[in-house]
C-alpha cells in the first residue's frame, strides 16, 4: 500500500513544474509612479523605467497661462498642455492641448 502512494506522490512532484510553466504570463499593470524633481517630474512605469517626463514652462511676465511639456522616457518632446485659468487661488487646474502647439 505504501509503494503505490509513493509512486503517486513522486509522479505529482514531477508533474508540478509543468503546471506552473503552463500558466499564461500575467502582464504588468498600467500603474505609474510619479517622482517630482526641482525643474521637472518623472513618471515611471510598472517595470521601473522612465515612461514620461513633464516640466513647467514659465513665462515672464506672467500671462495667467501655464504650459507643461510632456516628453517620453528619452526626453523626446511629445506635446504641450496649456492651462488658461491657472491662478493662485484656483487649486483645480485643467490642462488642454491646443491645436497648432507641438
C-alpha positions as CSV (number, residue, x, y, z in Angstrom):
1,X,0.0,0.0,0.0
2,X,2.9,2.4,0.7
3,X,4.5,1.7,-2.7
4,X,1.6,2.9,-4.9
5,X,1.0,6.0,-2.8
6,X,4.8,6.7,-3.0
7,X,4.7,6.4,-6.8
8,X,1.7,8.8,-6.9
9,X,3.5,11.3,-4.8
10,X,6.6,11.2,-6.9
11,X,4.6,11.5,-10.1
12,X,2.8,14.6,-8.8
13,X,6.1,16.2,-7.8
14,X,7.5,15.6,-11.3
15,X,4.4,16.9,-13.0
16,X,4.0,20.0,-10.8
17,X,6.7,22.2,-12.6
18,X,4.9,21.7,-15.9
19,X,1.7,23.0,-14.4
20,X,3.5,26.1,-13.1
21,X,5.0,26.9,-16.5
22,X,1.8,26.2,-18.4
23,X,0.1,29.3,-16.9
24,X,0.0,32.4,-19.1
25,X,2.3,35.2,-18.0
26,X,0.5,38.0,-16.3
27,X,1.0,41.4,-17.9
28,X,2.3,44.2,-15.7
29,X,-0.4,46.6,-14.6
30,X,-0.8,50.1,-16.1
31,X,0.2,51.8,-12.9
32,X,2.5,54.7,-13.0
33,X,4.6,56.3,-10.2
34,X,5.5,60.0,-10.2
35,X,8.6,61.5,-8.8
36,X,9.0,65.2,-8.5
37,X,12.3,67.0,-9.0
38,X,13.1,70.7,-8.9
39,X,12.6,71.5,-12.6
40,X,10.5,68.5,-13.9
41,X,8.7,65.4,-12.8
42,X,9.4,61.8,-13.9
43,X,6.7,59.2,-14.4
44,X,7.8,55.6,-14.0
45,X,6.0,52.6,-15.5
46,X,5.4,49.4,-13.6
47,X,8.8,47.9,-14.7
48,X,10.7,50.8,-13.1
49,X,11.7,52.6,-16.3
50,X,11.0,56.3,-17.0
51,X,7.9,56.3,-19.2
52,X,7.3,60.1,-19.3
53,X,8.7,63.4,-18.1
54,X,7.0,66.7,-17.8
55,X,8.1,70.1,-16.8
56,X,6.5,73.6,-16.5
57,X,7.5,76.3,-18.9
58,X,7.5,79.6,-17.1
59,X,6.6,82.8,-18.9
60,X,7.9,86.1,-17.7
61,X,5.9,88.3,-17.3
62,X,3.1,86.0,-16.3
63,X,0.1,85.9,-18.6
64,X,-2.1,83.7,-16.3
65,X,-1.2,80.8,-18.6
66,X,0.8,77.8,-17.7
67,X,2.4,75.4,-20.1
68,X,3.6,71.9,-19.5
69,X,5.8,70.0,-21.9
70,X,5.3,66.2,-21.9
71,X,8.2,64.1,-23.0
72,X,8.8,60.4,-23.4
73,X,11.5,58.5,-21.5
74,X,14.2,59.5,-23.9
75,X,13.3,63.2,-23.4
76,X,11.8,63.5,-26.9
77,X,9.1,66.2,-26.8
78,X,5.6,64.7,-27.3
79,X,3.2,67.7,-26.9
80,X,2.4,70.8,-24.8
81,X,-0.5,71.3,-22.5
82,X,-1.9,74.7,-21.6
83,X,-4.0,75.9,-18.7
84,X,-5.7,79.3,-19.2
85,X,-7.2,79.7,-15.7
86,X,-4.1,79.0,-13.6
87,X,-4.4,81.4,-10.7
88,X,-3.0,81.0,-7.2
89,X,-6.4,80.7,-5.6
90,X,-7.6,78.0,-8.1
91,X,-6.4,74.6,-6.9
92,X,-8.2,72.7,-9.7
93,X,-6.3,73.3,-12.9
94,X,-7.4,71.8,-16.2
95,X,-4.7,71.4,-18.9
96,X,-5.7,71.1,-22.6
97,X,-3.8,70.5,-25.8
98,X,-4.3,73.4,-28.3
99,X,-4.2,72.9,-32.0
100,X,-1.1,74.3,-33.6
101,X,1.1,73.7,-30.5
102,X,3.7,71.0,-30.7
